[in-house]
Amino acid sequence: MSRFNWALKNPHIDFVGQRWIAFTIDGLLLIVALLSLWFQGLNLGIDFTGGVVIEASSSKVIDLTHLREQLHKLDFGEVAVQNFGTDKDVLIRVQPSSKTLGQEQDVANKIKAELGPDYKLARIEAVGPKVSSELFQSGVLAAILAVLMIAVYVGFRFEWQFGVSALLSNGHDVLMAVGLYSILQLDFNLTSIAALLMLAGYSINETVIVFDRIRENRRKFKRMELGELINMSTNQTLARTVKTSTTVALSLIPLAIFGGEALFGFAITMLWGIISGTYSSIFVASSLLLYMPPIKMGQTTKAEGTKGAVV
Protein backbone atom coordinates (compact mmCIF):
# COMPACT_ATOMS: atom_id res chain seq x y z
CA MET A 1 0.00 0.00 0.00
CA SER A 2 2.86 2.37 0.84
CA ARG A 3 4.37 1.73 -2.60
CA PHE A 4 1.03 2.54 -4.21
CA ASN A 5 0.76 5.78 -2.22
CA TRP A 6 4.30 6.74 -3.23
CA ALA A 7 3.50 6.06 -6.90
CA LEU A 8 0.32 8.11 -6.60
CA LYS A 9 2.12 11.05 -4.99
CA ASN A 10 5.12 10.93 -7.33
CA PRO A 11 3.81 9.85 -10.76
CA HIS A 12 5.70 10.44 -13.99
CA ILE A 13 3.09 9.63 -16.62
CA ASP A 14 3.39 11.03 -20.14
CA PHE A 15 -0.21 12.13 -20.56
CA VAL A 16 0.58 14.35 -23.55
CA GLY A 17 2.55 11.65 -25.35
CA GLN A 18 -0.36 9.19 -24.93
CA ARG A 19 -3.06 11.68 -25.80
CA TRP A 20 -3.94 10.07 -29.14
CA ILE A 21 -4.76 6.79 -27.41
CA ALA A 22 -6.94 8.69 -24.96
CA PHE A 23 -8.58 10.70 -27.75
CA THR A 24 -9.33 7.49 -29.69
CA ILE A 25 -10.97 5.77 -26.72
CA ASP A 26 -12.91 8.91 -25.90
CA GLY A 27 -13.97 9.37 -29.52
CA LEU A 28 -15.27 5.80 -29.79
CA LEU A 29 -17.34 6.18 -26.62
CA LEU A 30 -18.72 9.46 -27.89
CA ILE A 31 -19.70 7.87 -31.22
CA VAL A 32 -21.55 5.08 -29.38
CA ALA A 33 -23.41 7.69 -27.32
CA LEU A 34 -24.37 9.72 -30.40
CA LEU A 35 -25.49 6.64 -32.33
CA SER A 36 -27.67 5.57 -29.42
CA LEU A 37 -29.21 9.04 -29.22
CA TRP A 38 -29.85 8.98 -32.99
CA PHE A 39 -31.42 5.51 -33.17
CA GLN A 40 -32.95 5.03 -29.70
CA GLY A 41 -33.39 8.54 -28.43
CA LEU A 42 -34.15 9.24 -24.79
CA ASN A 43 -36.65 7.39 -22.65
CA LEU A 44 -38.46 10.50 -21.45
CA GLY A 45 -40.02 10.19 -18.02
CA ILE A 46 -43.36 11.48 -16.87
CA ASP A 47 -41.90 14.90 -16.08
CA PHE A 48 -41.34 15.45 -19.81
CA THR A 49 -44.14 13.43 -21.40
CA GLY A 50 -47.02 13.86 -19.01
CA GLY A 51 -49.20 11.06 -17.66
CA VAL A 52 -49.36 9.20 -14.36
CA VAL A 53 -46.76 7.15 -12.49
CA ILE A 54 -47.49 5.17 -9.34
CA GLU A 55 -45.10 3.07 -7.25
CA ALA A 56 -46.80 0.60 -4.97
CA SER A 57 -45.87 -2.38 -2.82
CA SER A 58 -47.77 -5.32 -1.39
CA SER A 59 -47.15 -7.78 1.42
CA LYS A 60 -47.76 -10.58 -1.11
CA VAL A 61 -46.19 -11.46 -4.46
CA ILE A 62 -47.92 -9.34 -7.10
CA ASP A 63 -49.60 -11.09 -10.01
CA LEU A 64 -48.80 -8.68 -12.85
CA THR A 65 -51.18 -10.33 -15.31
CA HIS A 66 -54.13 -10.00 -12.95
CA LEU A 67 -53.18 -6.41 -12.10
CA ARG A 68 -52.98 -5.47 -15.79
CA GLU A 69 -56.47 -6.88 -16.33
CA GLN A 70 -57.77 -4.83 -13.39
CA LEU A 71 -56.30 -1.60 -14.71
CA HIS A 72 -57.32 -2.34 -18.31
CA LYS A 73 -60.96 -2.33 -17.23
CA LEU A 74 -60.56 1.32 -16.22
CA ASP A 75 -60.11 2.12 -19.93
CA PHE A 76 -57.24 4.62 -19.61
CA GLY A 77 -55.51 3.55 -22.81
CA GLU A 78 -51.91 2.29 -22.63
CA VAL A 79 -50.96 1.22 -19.10
CA ALA A 80 -47.52 -0.30 -18.38
CA VAL A 81 -47.16 -2.50 -15.31
CA GLN A 82 -43.83 -3.91 -14.21
CA ASN A 83 -41.95 -5.08 -11.15
CA PHE A 84 -39.04 -3.11 -9.79
CA GLY A 85 -36.76 -4.05 -6.94
CA THR A 86 -38.69 -7.16 -5.82
CA ASP A 87 -41.73 -9.13 -6.99
CA LYS A 88 -43.73 -7.38 -4.27
CA ASP A 89 -43.13 -3.92 -5.75
CA VAL A 90 -44.84 -2.62 -8.86
CA LEU A 91 -44.46 0.42 -11.09
CA ILE A 92 -47.59 1.57 -12.95
CA ARG A 93 -47.35 4.04 -15.86
CA VAL A 94 -50.31 5.53 -17.67
CA GLN A 95 -49.17 7.11 -20.93
CA PRO A 96 -50.80 10.39 -22.00
CA SER A 97 -53.75 9.95 -24.36
CA SER A 98 -56.99 11.63 -25.35
CA LYS A 99 -58.75 9.68 -22.57
CA THR A 100 -56.49 11.04 -19.84
CA LEU A 101 -55.72 14.53 -21.18
CA GLY A 102 -56.34 17.07 -18.42
CA GLN A 103 -57.57 14.36 -16.05
CA GLU A 104 -54.24 13.06 -14.74
CA GLN A 105 -55.12 13.55 -11.08
CA ASP A 106 -58.48 11.77 -11.51
CA VAL A 107 -56.68 8.86 -13.21
CA ALA A 108 -54.28 8.60 -10.27
CA ASN A 109 -57.18 8.59 -7.78
CA LYS A 110 -59.05 5.86 -9.70
CA ILE A 111 -55.96 3.64 -9.84
CA LYS A 112 -55.42 4.20 -6.12
CA ALA A 113 -59.00 3.14 -5.43
CA GLU A 114 -58.68 0.09 -7.72
CA LEU A 115 -55.54 -1.11 -5.94
CA GLY A 116 -57.33 -0.99 -2.61
CA PRO A 117 -55.94 -1.38 0.90
CA ASP A 118 -53.72 -4.34 -0.01
CA TYR A 119 -51.21 -1.96 -1.63
CA LYS A 120 -49.02 0.62 0.03
CA LEU A 121 -48.39 3.59 -2.27
CA ALA A 122 -44.85 4.96 -2.16
CA ARG A 123 -45.09 7.49 -4.99
CA ILE A 124 -47.82 9.12 -7.07
CA GLU A 125 -47.06 11.61 -9.85
CA ALA A 126 -49.52 13.17 -12.27
CA VAL A 127 -48.25 15.69 -14.85
CA GLY A 128 -50.16 17.39 -17.66
CA PRO A 129 -48.75 17.59 -21.22
CA LYS A 130 -48.35 21.40 -21.25
CA VAL A 131 -46.40 21.45 -18.02
CA SER A 132 -44.23 18.52 -19.12
CA SER A 133 -43.35 20.24 -22.41
CA GLU A 134 -42.33 23.42 -20.60
CA LEU A 135 -40.27 21.43 -18.09
CA PHE A 136 -38.38 19.66 -20.87
CA GLN A 137 -37.53 22.88 -22.70
CA SER A 138 -36.49 24.62 -19.50
CA GLY A 139 -34.40 21.65 -18.36
CA VAL A 140 -32.49 21.35 -21.63
CA LEU A 141 -31.93 25.12 -21.73
CA ALA A 142 -30.64 25.08 -18.15
CA ALA A 143 -28.09 22.37 -18.94
CA ILE A 144 -26.83 24.16 -22.07
CA LEU A 145 -26.57 27.54 -20.34
CA ALA A 146 -24.76 25.97 -17.39
CA VAL A 147 -22.04 24.56 -19.65
CA LEU A 148 -21.72 27.86 -21.55
CA MET A 149 -21.56 30.03 -18.41
CA ILE A 150 -18.97 27.74 -16.86
CA ALA A 151 -16.81 28.13 -19.99
CA VAL A 152 -17.22 31.93 -19.87
CA TYR A 153 -16.14 31.98 -16.23
CA VAL A 154 -13.09 29.81 -16.90
CA GLY A 155 -12.14 31.99 -19.88
CA PHE A 156 -12.43 35.10 -17.70
CA ARG A 157 -10.68 33.51 -14.71
CA PHE A 158 -7.78 32.17 -16.77
CA GLU A 159 -7.50 32.95 -20.50
CA TRP A 160 -9.82 32.36 -23.44
CA GLN A 161 -7.91 29.21 -24.51
CA PHE A 162 -8.77 27.63 -21.16
CA GLY A 163 -12.41 28.65 -21.60
CA VAL A 164 -12.66 26.94 -24.99
CA SER A 165 -11.02 23.83 -23.60
CA ALA A 166 -13.41 23.84 -20.63
CA LEU A 167 -16.40 24.24 -22.97
CA LEU A 168 -15.36 21.24 -25.08
CA SER A 169 -14.43 18.94 -22.20
CA ASN A 170 -17.41 19.88 -20.00
CA GLY A 171 -19.85 19.64 -22.91
CA HIS A 172 -18.31 16.25 -23.71
CA ASP A 173 -18.94 15.02 -20.15
CA VAL A 174 -22.58 16.11 -20.18
CA LEU A 175 -23.15 14.58 -23.62
CA MET A 176 -21.59 11.29 -22.48
CA ALA A 177 -23.98 11.23 -19.52
CA VAL A 178 -26.98 11.88 -21.79
CA GLY A 179 -25.71 9.07 -24.01
CA LEU A 180 -25.74 6.73 -21.02
CA TYR A 181 -29.41 7.53 -20.45
CA SER A 182 -30.09 6.60 -24.06
CA ILE A 183 -28.00 3.40 -24.07
CA LEU A 184 -29.52 2.04 -20.83
CA GLN A 185 -32.95 3.58 -21.59
CA LEU A 186 -33.13 5.06 -18.11
CA ASP A 187 -35.94 7.50 -17.37
CA PHE A 188 -34.87 10.97 -18.41
CA ASN A 189 -36.66 13.38 -16.10
CA LEU A 190 -36.08 16.39 -13.87
CA THR A 191 -33.83 14.34 -11.62
CA SER A 192 -31.71 13.60 -14.68
CA ILE A 193 -31.34 17.33 -15.37
CA ALA A 194 -30.21 17.78 -11.77
CA ALA A 195 -27.66 15.01 -12.27
CA LEU A 196 -26.34 16.67 -15.45
CA LEU A 197 -25.98 20.03 -13.71
CA MET A 198 -24.17 18.47 -10.76
CA LEU A 199 -21.96 16.56 -13.16
CA ALA A 200 -21.06 19.75 -15.03
CA GLY A 201 -20.08 21.39 -11.77
CA TYR A 202 -18.04 18.41 -10.59
CA SER A 203 -16.28 17.99 -13.92
CA ILE A 204 -15.23 21.63 -14.22
CA ASN A 205 -14.00 21.59 -10.63
CA GLU A 206 -11.54 18.82 -11.48
CA THR A 207 -10.54 20.56 -14.69
CA VAL A 208 -9.94 23.90 -12.95
CA ILE A 209 -7.59 22.21 -10.47
CA VAL A 210 -5.36 21.11 -13.35
CA PHE A 211 -5.67 24.47 -15.13
CA ASP A 212 -4.70 26.34 -11.97
CA ARG A 213 -1.60 24.20 -11.54
CA ILE A 214 -0.65 24.81 -15.18
CA ARG A 215 -0.94 28.55 -14.59
CA GLU A 216 1.19 28.36 -11.44
CA ASN A 217 3.88 26.27 -13.13
CA ARG A 218 4.11 28.38 -16.26
CA ARG A 219 4.94 31.38 -14.05
CA LYS A 220 7.82 29.40 -12.55
CA PHE A 221 8.99 27.75 -15.77
CA LYS A 222 8.43 30.32 -18.50
CA ARG A 223 10.74 28.56 -20.95
CA MET A 224 9.29 25.07 -20.47
CA GLU A 225 7.49 23.51 -23.44
CA LEU A 226 3.72 23.42 -23.07
CA GLY A 227 3.50 19.64 -23.42
CA GLU A 228 6.02 19.11 -20.63
CA LEU A 229 4.27 21.74 -18.51
CA ILE A 230 0.93 19.95 -18.94
CA ASN A 231 2.49 16.61 -17.99
CA MET A 232 4.10 18.04 -14.87
CA SER A 233 0.94 19.84 -13.75
CA THR A 234 -1.33 16.85 -14.37
CA ASN A 235 1.01 14.51 -12.50
CA GLN A 236 1.17 16.91 -9.56
CA THR A 237 -2.62 16.99 -9.22
CA LEU A 238 -3.20 13.31 -10.04
CA ALA A 239 -3.29 12.09 -6.43
CA ARG A 240 -5.84 14.71 -5.46
CA THR A 241 -8.00 13.95 -8.51
CA VAL A 242 -8.01 10.18 -7.97
CA LYS A 243 -8.74 10.40 -4.23
CA THR A 244 -11.55 12.92 -4.68
CA SER A 245 -13.19 10.92 -7.46
CA THR A 246 -12.92 7.67 -5.51
CA THR A 247 -14.46 9.22 -2.41
CA VAL A 248 -17.43 10.64 -4.33
CA ALA A 249 -17.92 7.36 -6.22
CA LEU A 250 -17.97 5.35 -2.96
CA SER A 251 -20.71 7.61 -1.60
CA LEU A 252 -22.84 7.09 -4.72
CA ILE A 253 -22.69 3.28 -4.80
CA PRO A 254 -25.03 2.83 -1.76
CA LEU A 255 -27.36 5.42 -3.28
CA ALA A 256 -27.56 3.38 -6.50
CA ILE A 257 -28.17 0.14 -4.62
CA PHE A 258 -30.57 1.28 -1.90
CA GLY A 259 -31.98 4.53 -3.29
CA GLY A 260 -34.84 2.89 -5.14
CA GLU A 261 -36.14 3.44 -8.65
CA ALA A 262 -36.37 7.22 -8.29
CA LEU A 263 -32.67 7.69 -7.46
CA PHE A 264 -31.13 4.80 -9.42
CA GLY A 265 -30.76 6.74 -12.67
CA PHE A 266 -29.36 9.75 -10.81
CA ALA A 267 -26.74 7.70 -8.98
CA ILE A 268 -25.68 5.69 -12.05
CA THR A 269 -25.38 8.85 -14.12
CA MET A 270 -23.24 10.51 -11.47
CA LEU A 271 -21.01 7.43 -11.20
CA TRP A 272 -20.49 7.35 -14.95
CA GLY A 273 -20.03 11.11 -14.97
CA ILE A 274 -17.30 10.92 -12.34
CA ILE A 275 -15.42 8.38 -14.44
CA SER A 276 -15.92 10.38 -17.62
CA GLY A 277 -15.20 13.72 -15.93
CA THR A 278 -12.02 12.48 -14.28
CA TYR A 279 -10.87 10.99 -17.56
CA SER A 280 -11.51 14.19 -19.50
CA SER A 281 -9.88 16.35 -16.82
CA ILE A 282 -6.70 14.28 -16.97
CA PHE A 283 -6.45 13.39 -20.66
CA VAL A 284 -8.66 15.74 -22.68
CA ALA A 285 -9.05 19.24 -21.24
CA SER A 286 -5.36 20.09 -20.82
CA SER A 287 -4.21 18.40 -24.02
CA LEU A 288 -6.67 20.52 -26.02
CA LEU A 289 -4.50 23.52 -25.17
CA LEU A 290 -1.85 22.11 -27.55
CA TYR A 291 -4.13 22.82 -30.52
CA MET A 292 -4.88 26.44 -29.68
CA PRO A 293 -2.90 29.65 -30.17
CA PRO A 294 0.01 29.84 -27.70
CA ILE A 295 -0.85 31.23 -24.30
CA LYS A 296 0.83 34.62 -23.96
CA MET A 297 3.32 34.39 -21.14
CA GLY A 298 6.84 35.51 -21.78
CA GLN A 299 8.49 34.63 -25.07
CA THR A 300 6.68 32.02 -27.18
CA THR A 301 7.79 29.92 -30.12
CA LYS A 302 6.63 26.78 -31.84
CA ALA A 303 7.95 23.30 -31.15
CA GLU A 304 7.73 20.08 -33.06
CA GLY A 305 6.38 16.65 -32.02
CA THR A 306 4.13 15.82 -29.12
CA LYS A 307 5.39 18.68 -26.97
CA GLY A 308 3.32 21.29 -28.83
CA ALA A 309 3.94 24.99 -28.32
CA VAL A 310 6.62 26.45 -26.11
CA VAL A 311 5.66 28.81 -23.32
Secondary structure, 3 states (H helix, E strand, C coil): CHHHHHHHHCCCCCCCCCHHHHHHHHHHHHHHHHHHHHHCCCEECHHHHCEEEEEEEECCCCCHHHHHHHHHCCCCCCEEEEECCCCCEEEEEECCCCCCCCCHHHHHHHHHHHHCCCEEEEEEEEECHHHHHHHHHHHHHHHHHHHHHHHHHHHHHCCHHHHHHHHHHHHHHHHHHHHHHHHHCCEECHHHHHHHHHHHHHHHHHHHHHHHHHHHHHHHCCCCEHHHHHHHHHHHHHHHHHHHHHHHHHHHHHHHHHCCHHHHHHHHHHHHHHHHHHHHHHHHCCHHHHHCCCCCCCCCECCCHHHCCEC
